[in-house]
Amino acid sequence: MTASASARPARPQVRVRTFGITLALVAFTVFAARKVGFSPSTFWEVWTNPLWEKFWPIPWGWVFDGDNVIQPLIETLQIAVLSTIIGCSLALPISFAMSPLTTPNRPTYLVSRAVMNVVRAVPDLFWAKLLVTALGIGAFAGAWALSVFSTAVMVKLFSETIDNANPGPLEAARAAGGRHAPVVRTGVLPDVFPAYVSYALYVLELNVRASVVLGLVGAGGIGRVLEAQRQFFKFDRILGILVLIFVVVWVVDHLSVALRKRLV
C-alpha cells in the first residue's frame, strides 16, 4: 500500500481531437501569414529605417505651446467626457429594454436588440467619417461619433449585467402590483448600478483613446494636429505629442481605477 500511495499519477494523454484542433490552428496561422506577406525579419529590419533619426530631439517648446498642442488636447478630453455622458445616459434605458429580465414587451426587446447590433457592427472610425461628412469638420462631429460608440459599448456591457441580476426583488414588486418602470427602478437598478458606474468609467477611458484616432479623419482634437504633422513629416513633433498623450491616458486610467475602487 505504501508503494501504491507514493506512486505518481498517470500523465493524462493528449486527445486526438485536441491535437487535431491545435494542428489546424497552426496550419491556418502559417497560411494566413504567407498570404499577407508576413516575415519574421520585420522585427529587426524595422529598426534600420533611417526615418527613426527624425524622431529626436523632441521640440518641447513647440509641444507645450498652448495653441499648438495643449488646446487641441483639452478639446480631445472635452469630446471624451461629453460623449461618455451622452452615450452612457442613452445606454441606461436601452439596456433595460434589451434585457429579457426587464424589457416591457417582446417587440421592444427584438427591435432594440436589432438596432444595437447594427450600431455595434459599424466601427467608430466609420461613424466619425460619416458624421464629419454630414456635420462638417470639427469637434461637434467627433463628439456625436463617440456618443454613438459609447452607447454601443455601454449597452453591450450593461445589458449583460442586467441579465444576471437577481430576479427576486423584481418578481416580488410585480406580484405586489407595481407598474413596469417603478418596478425596474426599485427592483433591479440598485442591484446593477455599481456595475453601471464601473462601466461608465471604463467607457471614458476608451473614449480618451478613441478621440485621438477620430481626430485623424477631421473629428477634432489632438488627432487633427497629429495628422497635420505627419503630412509634413515632422516626426519629432509627433513623438512629443505621443508622449503627452501617453501621460494623459496614464493619469486618466489611474484616476478611473481609483474611482471604481471607491464607488463600486
Backbone bond lengths (Angstrom), bond angles and torsions (degrees), N, CA, C in turn:
res aa  C-N    CA-C-N  psi(-1)  N-CA   C-N-CA  omega(-1)  CA-C   N-CA-C  phi
1 M - - - 1.459 - - 1.523 111.94 -
2 T 1.327 115.36 -33.33 1.455 118.81 -179.63 1.519 110.78 -66.29
3 A 1.333 115.20 -42.12 1.455 119.12 179.15 1.516 111.37 -67.01
4 S 1.358 115.89 -36.86 1.469 119.91 179.34 1.517 111.40 -68.22
5 A 1.347 116.87 -39.21 1.464 120.31 -178.67 1.512 112.06 -69.74
6 S 1.356 116.47 -32.36 1.460 119.28 -177.70 1.522 113.13 -87.13
7 A 1.330 116.91 -5.13 1.457 119.71 -179.18 1.528 110.30 -68.62
8 R 1.309 115.65 141.87 1.463 120.46 -179.55 1.515 109.88 -73.73
9 P 1.351 117.12 142.57 1.472 119.01 179.14 1.523 111.04 -65.65
10 A 1.324 114.84 151.84 1.460 119.87 -178.53 1.526 110.40 -66.50
11 R 1.305 115.93 139.14 1.462 120.99 179.53 1.522 109.50 -72.90
12 P 1.345 116.82 128.10 1.473 118.23 -178.65 1.522 111.44 -64.42
13 Q 1.306 115.47 139.04 1.455 121.13 -179.31 1.517 110.95 -82.22
14 V 1.306 115.40 145.37 1.454 120.67 178.40 1.526 108.86 -73.28
15 R 1.317 116.41 127.13 1.451 119.67 -179.35 1.530 110.43 -71.38
16 V 1.320 115.00 150.78 1.451 120.43 179.94 1.530 110.30 -64.12
17 R 1.325 116.73 -37.73 1.467 120.01 -179.68 1.522 111.00 -64.92
18 T 1.329 117.36 -43.45 1.465 120.76 178.69 1.525 110.89 -62.05
19 F 1.322 115.91 -43.50 1.464 120.13 178.76 1.532 110.97 -62.94
20 G 1.332 116.73 -40.64 1.465 120.64 179.59 1.519 112.50 -65.43
21 I 1.341 116.98 -42.11 1.466 120.73 178.92 1.527 110.62 -64.39
22 T 1.336 116.43 -43.49 1.464 120.11 178.83 1.520 111.39 -62.10
23 L 1.324 116.66 -43.68 1.461 121.12 179.11 1.523 111.47 -63.47
24 A 1.340 116.83 -39.97 1.460 120.54 178.95 1.525 111.25 -65.76
25 L 1.353 117.55 -39.62 1.462 120.89 178.61 1.528 111.46 -65.43
26 V 1.326 116.50 -41.81 1.467 120.11 178.24 1.524 110.46 -63.70
27 A 1.343 116.09 -43.45 1.460 119.51 -179.88 1.521 111.46 -63.94
28 F 1.338 117.21 -40.63 1.460 119.91 179.35 1.525 110.83 -67.48
29 T 1.336 117.53 -37.37 1.463 120.75 178.56 1.520 111.07 -62.97
30 V 1.327 116.85 -44.40 1.465 120.71 178.10 1.530 110.66 -64.10
31 F 1.322 116.73 -41.50 1.463 121.07 179.26 1.521 111.00 -62.93
32 A 1.345 116.95 -44.94 1.462 120.54 179.53 1.524 111.49 -65.00
33 A 1.332 117.54 -38.92 1.463 121.10 179.24 1.524 111.05 -63.70
34 R 1.323 117.16 -39.67 1.464 120.50 178.98 1.522 110.91 -67.76
35 K 1.330 117.01 -37.62 1.456 121.13 -178.04 1.531 112.24 -67.46
36 V 1.334 117.49 -36.78 1.464 120.52 -178.97 1.525 112.47 -90.18
37 G 1.328 117.01 1.83 1.456 120.09 178.00 1.515 114.37 75.34
38 F 1.333 117.25 27.76 1.462 120.44 -179.49 1.519 110.65 -71.52
39 S 1.332 114.85 137.98 1.459 120.40 178.46 1.525 109.18 -135.86
40 P 1.328 118.55 130.78 1.479 120.11 178.22 1.519 113.19 -60.69
41 S 1.330 117.23 -24.37 1.465 119.28 -179.30 1.524 112.49 -65.00
42 T 1.330 117.33 -15.48 1.468 120.55 178.96 1.521 111.26 -59.67
43 F 1.349 117.68 -32.27 1.454 121.48 -175.69 1.526 112.19 -62.08
44 W 1.348 118.06 -32.67 1.471 119.00 179.14 1.526 113.27 -107.36
45 E 1.324 117.80 -21.61 1.456 119.73 179.02 1.531 112.48 -74.25
46 V 1.350 116.67 -27.09 1.455 119.16 -177.28 1.529 111.87 -63.58
47 W 1.339 117.64 -28.28 1.465 120.66 -177.09 1.526 112.84 -77.45
48 T 1.327 117.45 -8.50 1.466 120.22 177.75 1.521 112.46 -90.72
49 N 1.326 117.46 2.13 1.465 120.86 -179.69 1.533 109.50 -66.85
50 P 1.343 118.86 127.47 1.478 120.64 -178.27 1.527 113.50 -66.79
51 L 1.323 118.18 -14.77 1.463 120.09 -179.70 1.528 112.77 -67.00
52 W 1.350 117.13 -19.63 1.465 118.99 179.95 1.526 111.62 -59.60
53 E 1.343 117.28 -28.71 1.461 120.02 -178.97 1.525 112.32 -66.18
54 K 1.330 117.19 -22.85 1.463 121.47 -178.38 1.527 112.76 -78.77
55 F 1.345 118.29 -7.61 1.465 121.30 -178.89 1.531 112.32 -84.79
56 W 1.298 117.87 -3.61 1.467 120.19 -174.22 1.522 109.71 -142.70
57 P 1.347 119.83 144.68 1.472 127.76 -0.78 1.533 112.87 -81.05
58 I 1.311 116.23 157.80 1.464 121.57 -179.34 1.530 109.61 -78.28
59 P 1.323 118.93 128.05 1.476 120.96 177.33 1.534 110.62 -80.92
60 W 1.328 115.88 83.44 1.467 119.79 -174.09 1.523 112.23 -63.96
61 G 1.311 117.65 -29.18 1.459 119.30 176.69 1.523 111.90 -61.41
62 W 1.321 116.07 -41.51 1.468 119.82 177.89 1.524 110.61 -70.93
63 V 1.334 117.76 -38.35 1.466 121.37 -177.46 1.519 111.18 -63.56
64 F 1.337 117.02 -42.79 1.458 119.80 -175.74 1.521 113.19 -88.90
65 D 1.317 116.72 9.49 1.458 119.56 173.52 1.528 109.00 -70.95
66 G 1.319 116.33 133.95 1.464 120.06 -174.10 1.511 114.26 -60.27
67 D 1.319 117.59 -41.92 1.457 120.69 -177.10 1.525 112.63 -77.36
68 N 1.319 117.42 -27.76 1.461 120.58 -175.57 1.525 112.78 -76.61
69 V 1.334 116.66 -51.37 1.466 120.82 -170.95 1.526 112.75 -127.05
70 I 1.325 117.35 -44.18 1.466 120.10 -171.26 1.524 111.41 -62.86
71 Q 1.320 117.83 -46.02 1.456 120.45 -178.75 1.535 112.10 -64.55
72 P 1.357 119.04 -45.62 1.465 118.54 174.77 1.523 113.11 -62.26
73 L 1.343 117.48 -33.26 1.461 119.99 178.32 1.531 110.57 -67.30
74 I 1.325 116.99 -39.69 1.474 120.39 175.47 1.525 110.18 -62.86
75 E 1.332 116.11 -39.98 1.458 120.13 177.62 1.531 111.10 -62.02
76 T 1.334 116.76 -37.82 1.457 121.01 176.84 1.522 111.10 -61.60
77 L 1.325 117.01 -44.42 1.468 120.65 178.38 1.524 110.98 -65.26
78 Q 1.326 117.04 -38.16 1.466 120.13 177.26 1.526 111.25 -62.56
79 I 1.341 116.28 -42.83 1.465 120.25 177.43 1.523 110.48 -60.50
80 A 1.341 116.28 -44.21 1.461 120.43 -177.53 1.530 111.67 -64.39
81 V 1.329 117.06 -44.19 1.471 120.37 -178.50 1.523 110.90 -67.88
82 L 1.329 116.74 -45.90 1.461 120.29 -178.84 1.529 111.44 -62.93
83 S 1.320 116.93 -45.69 1.462 119.74 -179.50 1.524 111.69 -66.23
84 T 1.338 117.68 -32.74 1.463 120.05 176.73 1.520 111.09 -65.92
85 I 1.326 116.57 -43.14 1.463 120.23 179.59 1.529 110.79 -63.80
86 I 1.330 116.62 -46.83 1.472 120.01 -179.42 1.527 110.71 -65.98
87 G 1.331 116.81 -48.31 1.458 120.19 -176.57 1.511 113.00 -63.78
88 C 1.333 117.74 -44.25 1.461 120.35 -179.15 1.528 111.85 -70.47
89 S 1.318 116.93 -31.79 1.471 119.60 176.51 1.525 110.85 -66.93
90 L 1.330 116.95 -42.85 1.465 119.94 177.25 1.526 111.84 -67.62
91 A 1.320 116.32 -32.63 1.464 120.05 -176.37 1.521 112.98 -70.83
92 L 1.320 117.78 -24.27 1.468 119.99 -176.27 1.535 112.00 -61.90
93 P 1.345 120.16 -56.49 1.476 118.51 178.54 1.527 113.11 -68.76
94 I 1.340 116.99 -33.75 1.468 119.06 -179.33 1.521 110.55 -65.66
95 S 1.315 117.79 -37.52 1.461 121.03 -179.95 1.518 111.64 -64.04
96 F 1.336 116.51 -41.00 1.461 119.32 177.23 1.525 111.35 -66.79
97 A 1.341 116.74 -33.65 1.464 119.90 177.43 1.518 111.70 -71.28
98 M 1.344 117.66 -28.36 1.466 121.68 -176.80 1.517 113.01 -85.42
99 S 1.312 118.42 -14.45 1.462 120.40 -177.79 1.524 110.55 -88.88
100 P 1.320 118.89 131.60 1.477 120.03 177.04 1.516 112.77 -60.32
101 L 1.331 117.17 -23.41 1.463 120.18 -178.23 1.520 112.59 -73.02
102 T 1.345 117.32 -32.79 1.462 120.20 -171.58 1.522 113.98 -123.35
103 T 1.317 119.21 0.78 1.462 119.84 -178.69 1.528 110.39 -66.32
104 P 1.324 118.91 141.69 1.476 120.14 -178.69 1.520 113.17 -68.82
105 N 1.338 118.25 -32.08 1.462 121.11 179.80 1.528 108.93 -160.81
106 R 1.314 114.93 168.91 1.458 121.02 -176.92 1.534 113.33 -64.43
107 P 1.342 120.45 -45.38 1.474 119.40 178.59 1.522 113.44 -59.27
108 T 1.335 117.32 -40.02 1.468 120.14 177.84 1.520 110.95 -61.93
109 Y 1.317 116.07 -40.81 1.464 120.87 178.74 1.527 111.22 -62.25
110 L 1.325 117.14 -47.18 1.458 121.08 -176.64 1.531 111.83 -67.81
111 V 1.344 116.42 -43.02 1.467 119.74 -178.36 1.529 111.04 -67.09
112 S 1.335 117.41 -46.59 1.469 119.81 -179.25 1.521 111.28 -63.77
113 R 1.312 117.01 -38.25 1.463 119.69 179.32 1.526 111.47 -67.55
114 A 1.337 116.74 -41.64 1.465 120.27 179.92 1.527 111.09 -65.08
115 V 1.338 116.87 -43.04 1.468 120.60 -179.45 1.527 110.71 -63.71
116 M 1.324 117.57 -44.37 1.455 120.17 -177.71 1.529 111.65 -70.79
117 N 1.316 117.84 -29.48 1.464 119.54 174.44 1.528 110.78 -63.70
118 V 1.338 115.99 -39.88 1.469 120.16 177.58 1.528 110.25 -66.56
119 V 1.323 117.18 -43.24 1.471 120.85 -178.92 1.531 110.77 -63.47
120 R 1.342 117.12 -41.30 1.470 120.38 179.87 1.518 111.98 -69.74
121 A 1.325 116.89 -26.22 1.466 119.55 -178.42 1.523 112.33 -71.47
122 V 1.330 117.81 -19.81 1.468 122.04 -178.55 1.529 108.82 -92.92
123 P 1.328 120.08 122.97 1.466 121.94 -179.74 1.527 111.62 -64.65
124 D 1.332 115.47 153.75 1.460 120.54 -179.31 1.527 111.87 -62.59
125 L 1.335 117.13 -33.05 1.464 119.79 179.62 1.525 110.96 -65.39
126 F 1.339 116.53 -36.62 1.466 119.25 178.03 1.524 110.57 -69.43
127 W 1.340 117.49 -38.78 1.468 119.76 175.62 1.527 110.27 -59.19
128 A 1.327 116.45 -40.43 1.466 119.92 179.27 1.520 111.00 -63.82
129 K 1.336 117.55 -45.32 1.467 120.38 178.91 1.518 111.01 -62.07
130 L 1.325 116.05 -42.01 1.463 120.57 -179.20 1.519 111.40 -63.93
131 L 1.324 116.84 -45.15 1.463 120.42 -176.84 1.523 111.76 -76.56
132 V 1.331 117.81 -29.57 1.466 119.41 173.70 1.520 109.98 -64.28
133 T 1.337 115.89 -39.10 1.464 119.94 176.85 1.524 111.40 -65.48
134 A 1.334 116.39 -39.62 1.464 120.61 -175.83 1.517 112.88 -80.70
135 L 1.341 117.38 -38.55 1.464 121.44 -172.53 1.520 113.74 -107.13
136 G 1.325 117.28 -15.70 1.456 120.48 -178.66 1.516 111.89 102.90
137 I 1.327 115.19 161.42 1.467 121.31 -179.64 1.526 109.80 -68.93
138 G 1.330 115.62 137.13 1.454 119.29 176.77 1.513 112.89 143.95
139 A 1.333 114.83 179.84 1.458 121.29 -175.31 1.524 112.69 -69.25
140 F 1.334 117.72 -26.27 1.471 120.36 -177.98 1.525 110.51 -61.62
141 A 1.340 116.02 -46.31 1.468 119.73 178.48 1.527 110.90 -65.81
142 G 1.321 117.45 -38.57 1.456 120.35 178.68 1.512 112.60 -64.42
143 A 1.342 117.00 -39.37 1.459 120.02 178.81 1.527 111.39 -63.79
144 W 1.323 117.01 -40.81 1.467 119.84 179.31 1.520 111.12 -69.61
145 A 1.327 117.57 -39.25 1.468 120.20 178.79 1.528 110.77 -62.20
146 L 1.325 116.52 -44.46 1.460 119.41 178.95 1.519 112.33 -71.17
147 S 1.329 117.54 -27.16 1.466 120.18 175.78 1.525 110.65 -64.46
148 V 1.333 115.67 -42.75 1.464 119.75 176.76 1.523 110.04 -63.80
149 F 1.326 116.68 -44.06 1.461 121.31 178.96 1.533 110.59 -62.20
150 S 1.330 117.48 -43.60 1.465 121.57 179.81 1.517 111.33 -63.01
151 T 1.326 116.22 -41.73 1.465 119.91 179.05 1.522 110.81 -60.92
152 A 1.336 116.74 -44.75 1.461 120.44 -178.44 1.530 111.45 -63.22
153 V 1.330 117.13 -45.29 1.469 120.52 -179.11 1.525 110.73 -66.35
154 M 1.330 116.22 -44.93 1.457 120.38 -176.63 1.525 111.43 -66.33
155 V 1.315 117.16 -40.81 1.462 120.48 179.87 1.525 110.36 -62.52
156 K 1.324 117.07 -42.97 1.460 121.06 179.63 1.521 111.48 -59.91
157 L 1.333 116.97 -47.43 1.461 121.06 -177.10 1.525 112.06 -71.56
158 F 1.325 115.76 -46.67 1.465 119.55 -172.04 1.528 112.34 -74.86
159 S 1.333 118.13 -35.43 1.469 119.90 179.64 1.522 111.05 -64.90
160 E 1.329 117.42 -35.14 1.457 119.91 176.83 1.525 111.40 -69.14
161 T 1.333 116.98 -32.56 1.458 120.16 175.13 1.529 110.45 -66.39
162 I 1.322 117.25 -40.29 1.465 121.21 178.39 1.522 110.21 -64.50
163 D 1.335 117.13 -37.34 1.471 120.42 178.78 1.525 111.58 -58.20
164 N 1.331 116.43 -33.78 1.465 121.07 -177.27 1.522 113.36 -95.11
165 A 1.329 117.46 9.61 1.467 120.57 179.78 1.526 110.73 -70.82
166 N 1.315 115.22 159.03 1.468 120.93 178.44 1.534 109.63 -70.54
167 P 1.348 118.47 118.01 1.474 119.49 -177.64 1.513 114.12 -79.56
168 G 1.327 118.26 -6.50 1.462 120.99 -176.04 1.527 114.33 -58.36
169 P 1.355 118.83 -56.24 1.467 119.17 179.24 1.522 113.17 -59.50
170 L 1.329 117.38 -35.47 1.459 121.23 179.55 1.530 110.81 -65.49
171 E 1.323 117.45 -44.14 1.457 121.12 179.65 1.521 111.14 -67.11
172 A 1.330 116.35 -36.96 1.463 119.35 178.74 1.524 111.17 -66.23
173 A 1.334 116.96 -41.16 1.462 120.37 179.57 1.530 110.77 -67.13
174 R 1.332 117.35 -37.40 1.458 120.14 177.82 1.518 110.95 -68.32
175 A 1.326 116.53 -38.53 1.466 120.00 179.10 1.520 111.63 -65.18
176 A 1.336 116.29 -27.51 1.466 120.08 178.45 1.523 112.43 -79.51
177 G 1.344 117.05 -2.61 1.462 120.77 177.25 1.506 115.16 91.70
178 G 1.325 118.29 19.56 1.456 121.06 -179.53 1.521 112.40 -74.33
179 R 1.336 116.53 152.61 1.460 120.92 175.56 1.520 110.37 -75.80
180 H 1.344 115.20 165.82 1.466 119.68 -169.71 1.529 111.88 -62.51
181 A 1.328 118.12 -52.99 1.464 120.53 -175.11 1.531 112.37 -62.48
182 P 1.347 119.96 -49.44 1.466 118.98 177.57 1.530 113.06 -62.71
183 V 1.335 116.36 -33.80 1.464 119.62 179.61 1.523 110.72 -64.62
184 V 1.344 116.59 -44.47 1.461 120.51 179.02 1.522 110.46 -66.43
185 R 1.320 116.30 -41.12 1.462 120.18 -177.40 1.526 111.95 -64.44
186 T 1.315 117.82 -37.49 1.461 120.64 -177.04 1.531 113.82 -95.55
187 G 1.340 116.67 -25.25 1.457 119.17 -174.80 1.517 115.10 -96.18
188 V 1.339 117.28 -23.83 1.464 119.96 -175.19 1.526 112.14 -122.11
189 L 1.329 117.76 -43.26 1.464 120.93 -173.33 1.527 113.40 -56.49
190 P 1.360 120.88 -44.35 1.470 118.45 178.91 1.522 113.33 -60.67
191 D 1.336 116.35 -29.86 1.459 120.24 -178.26 1.529 112.03 -74.41
192 V 1.330 117.85 -34.86 1.473 121.35 -173.76 1.527 112.78 -104.42
193 F 1.327 118.44 -4.49 1.465 119.91 -175.62 1.530 113.03 -63.90
194 P 1.349 120.75 -38.62 1.476 118.33 175.88 1.521 112.70 -58.34
195 A 1.331 117.33 -38.99 1.468 119.62 176.89 1.519 110.95 -66.24
196 Y 1.330 117.01 -35.46 1.471 120.96 178.10 1.527 110.79 -61.50
197 V 1.321 116.74 -43.83 1.470 120.82 178.54 1.529 110.50 -63.69
198 S 1.332 116.40 -42.66 1.456 120.32 179.60 1.527 111.45 -62.62
199 Y 1.320 116.84 -43.77 1.467 120.65 179.05 1.533 111.42 -66.39
200 A 1.336 116.97 -37.08 1.465 120.10 179.25 1.532 111.14 -62.61
201 L 1.327 116.96 -40.28 1.461 120.01 177.38 1.524 110.88 -68.02
202 Y 1.318 116.56 -35.40 1.465 119.80 176.57 1.528 110.97 -66.09
203 V 1.328 116.58 -40.28 1.470 120.60 177.63 1.525 110.33 -63.84
204 L 1.335 117.44 -36.55 1.467 120.00 176.53 1.525 110.79 -60.69
205 E 1.331 117.20 -42.46 1.467 120.10 176.38 1.524 111.16 -59.67
206 L 1.324 116.14 -44.80 1.465 120.08 179.12 1.529 111.04 -61.45
207 N 1.319 117.00 -40.76 1.459 120.45 -175.84 1.525 112.17 -69.66
208 V 1.322 117.66 -32.86 1.463 119.64 177.13 1.527 109.75 -62.19
209 R 1.337 116.41 -41.72 1.474 119.86 178.08 1.526 110.97 -71.63
210 A 1.347 116.04 -44.94 1.468 119.71 -175.45 1.522 111.87 -67.17
211 S 1.329 118.09 -32.51 1.460 120.04 -178.71 1.522 111.57 -64.58
212 V 1.341 117.24 -28.07 1.464 120.32 175.91 1.521 110.04 -67.50
213 V 1.336 116.53 -42.28 1.466 120.73 -179.00 1.521 110.79 -68.87
214 L 1.325 117.72 -40.69 1.457 120.48 -177.85 1.523 111.75 -64.76
215 G 1.325 116.18 -27.84 1.456 118.69 177.71 1.507 113.21 -64.17
216 L 1.326 117.79 -21.73 1.463 121.15 179.13 1.520 112.47 -66.08
217 V 1.334 117.68 -21.93 1.468 120.78 179.05 1.525 111.25 -104.78
218 G 1.334 116.84 16.11 1.459 119.98 175.30 1.504 115.19 94.78
219 A 1.351 116.80 16.54 1.464 119.69 -176.99 1.528 112.65 -92.47
220 G 1.306 117.95 22.87 1.453 121.44 174.29 1.519 113.52 85.03
221 G 1.339 114.97 171.19 1.450 120.57 175.62 1.515 113.91 85.05
222 I 1.331 114.34 -165.82 1.454 120.89 -174.44 1.527 111.68 -69.80
223 G 1.327 117.49 -21.08 1.459 120.21 179.10 1.523 112.92 -61.38
224 R 1.310 117.31 -34.69 1.471 120.79 177.84 1.531 110.58 -65.21
225 V 1.324 116.11 -37.77 1.470 119.82 177.89 1.526 110.12 -67.01
226 L 1.327 116.74 -42.30 1.458 120.54 177.91 1.527 111.49 -59.40
227 E 1.323 116.35 -44.97 1.456 120.40 -178.83 1.527 111.16 -65.78
228 A 1.327 117.04 -38.81 1.467 120.02 179.23 1.523 110.76 -64.88
229 Q 1.328 117.85 -42.33 1.461 120.83 179.52 1.526 111.62 -69.19
230 R 1.327 117.01 -32.66 1.468 119.57 177.27 1.528 111.34 -66.46
231 Q 1.323 116.20 -38.55 1.461 119.80 -180.00 1.522 111.94 -64.82
232 F 1.335 116.71 -29.41 1.472 120.93 178.96 1.536 112.14 -98.29
233 F 1.355 117.24 10.10 1.464 122.98 176.80 1.529 112.61 57.66
234 K 1.331 117.01 36.56 1.461 122.10 176.87 1.530 108.77 -91.61
235 F 1.331 116.12 71.16 1.452 120.56 -172.89 1.525 112.77 -69.87
236 D 1.325 117.92 -27.43 1.462 119.47 176.96 1.524 110.59 -66.45
237 R 1.331 117.28 -38.88 1.460 120.41 176.18 1.527 111.00 -68.27
238 I 1.327 116.50 -37.60 1.469 120.38 178.50 1.526 110.47 -60.83
239 L 1.338 116.86 -43.70 1.461 120.12 179.27 1.525 110.95 -62.78
240 G 1.329 117.26 -40.58 1.461 119.92 177.19 1.513 112.19 -62.12
241 I 1.334 117.29 -41.93 1.470 120.87 177.98 1.516 110.47 -64.07
242 L 1.336 117.13 -41.67 1.469 121.02 -179.46 1.529 111.29 -64.08
243 V 1.334 116.58 -39.19 1.468 119.67 177.01 1.525 110.18 -62.14
244 L 1.326 116.70 -43.52 1.460 120.72 179.57 1.534 110.93 -65.05
245 I 1.330 117.28 -41.21 1.464 120.60 177.40 1.523 110.76 -63.06
246 F 1.329 116.74 -40.59 1.469 120.49 178.55 1.524 111.00 -59.48
247 V 1.332 116.56 -44.00 1.467 120.29 -179.77 1.535 110.26 -63.40
248 V 1.331 116.99 -43.99 1.473 120.58 -179.21 1.527 110.67 -63.92
249 V 1.329 116.98 -45.43 1.468 120.64 179.73 1.522 110.51 -63.57
250 W 1.322 117.72 -39.12 1.464 121.59 178.63 1.529 110.72 -63.16
251 V 1.322 117.00 -43.34 1.465 120.67 179.08 1.527 110.59 -65.14
252 V 1.339 117.20 -45.79 1.471 120.82 179.46 1.513 110.69 -61.46
253 D 1.325 117.21 -40.68 1.460 121.32 -179.62 1.519 111.43 -62.41
254 H 1.331 116.72 -45.64 1.469 119.91 -178.54 1.521 111.70 -70.94
255 L 1.329 117.77 -36.29 1.465 119.76 175.09 1.527 110.88 -63.82
256 S 1.321 116.22 -39.80 1.459 120.59 179.10 1.522 111.06 -63.83
257 V 1.318 117.08 -43.65 1.462 120.40 178.61 1.525 110.88 -62.26
258 A 1.330 116.74 -42.88 1.463 120.60 179.75 1.533 111.08 -63.77
259 L 1.331 116.82 -41.91 1.466 120.08 179.00 1.525 111.59 -65.91
260 R 1.339 116.69 -39.52 1.471 119.38 178.49 1.515 111.63 -62.83
261 K 1.327 116.71 -37.91 1.466 119.69 179.35 1.525 111.12 -66.24
262 R 1.326 117.34 -33.37 1.448 120.82 -179.13 1.526 113.14 -80.26
263 L 1.338 116.66 -36.06 1.460 120.65 -172.48 1.516 113.95 -93.38
264 V 1.318 116.90 -24.92 1.472 119.58 -174.56 1.531 109.39 -103.88
